[in-house]
């Protein structure tokens, strides 16, 4: 069977995850690594593929079927435009761009070229998220009322020392982490219409925030709250509850989202479901019917690679489009703006 040849641009932490996904895929194969850092040569040698310093060099010597762009945020647009010009399908890591105007420009260029782009919000490929959306759409929770979420975790000091750009404007947990949560919130509850936020950098004293409290109003009337911190010693984050990424310790009794409607609630990712058995007789004095929704766990990055291969071959449309990436970025920028201004920001 001929596999879809995928080159990975950027051999950092997330780039290596894509490299492994391509190597383990049944339908895709790793064709090359692109990274200007000489040390990446050993990585390429270990995997038996060539190393190129630039995308231009890759295209001149060994054009792949598709590319994964996993470079630092500020390089996303330039690298994506190169691939659009070359007619190469791409999996572009989130965020789609450092700023909304840059993202809007990229989306226009992609639309004009008819480019095939998948944005790397890998949790969209999580079977847990798919099951949660299915439960909500079934109507068992009744009319949606509220969602609460958290991403509370402690990043070690070397995370920032190894990559100093992570402590500078253009990074920070809103753009690096909250943007994942935004996409999950949109999947669960619909489009976000306005936001309020308080932000603090008092613990790390970086040029970017380390802790944020967020209020969300959705277009359908659902209200939400979210707590975000990369310096809070807590297990209430997707990585530490979903059990999808084995690099993180996980805690089976913890949840990071709770979606509640007029007839019940769903805790995610434990999938604990509480509903009233008789919708006509609902009350806080009445007992819930309690259960756990059956689901499977599977690495969403591996599933994302299979989906990307299908996109490259023209067999699928992107589950997370460039327009989705732009909308996620709009929400994260609105959170930053709300925190700075102390006012509600409408989207």
Buried (B, 14 or more C-beta within 10 A) or exposed (E): EEBBBBBBBBBBEBBBBBBBBBBEBEBBBBBBBBBEEEEBBEBBEEBEBBBBBBBEBBBEEBBBBBBBBBBBBBBBBBBBBBBBEBEBBBBBBBBBBBBBEBBBBBBEBBEEBEBBBBBBBBBBBBBBBBBBBEBBEEEBBBEBBBBBBBBBBEBEEEEBEEBEEBBBEBBBBBBBBBBBBBBBBBBBBBEBBBBBBEBBBEEBEBEBBBBBBBBBBBEEEBBBBBBBBBBBEBBBBBBBBBBBBEEBEBBEEBBBBBBBBEBBBBBBBBBBBBBBEEEEEBEEEEEBEEEEBEBEEEBBBBBBBBBBBBBBBEEBEBBBBBBBBBBBBBBBBBBBEBBEEEEEBEB
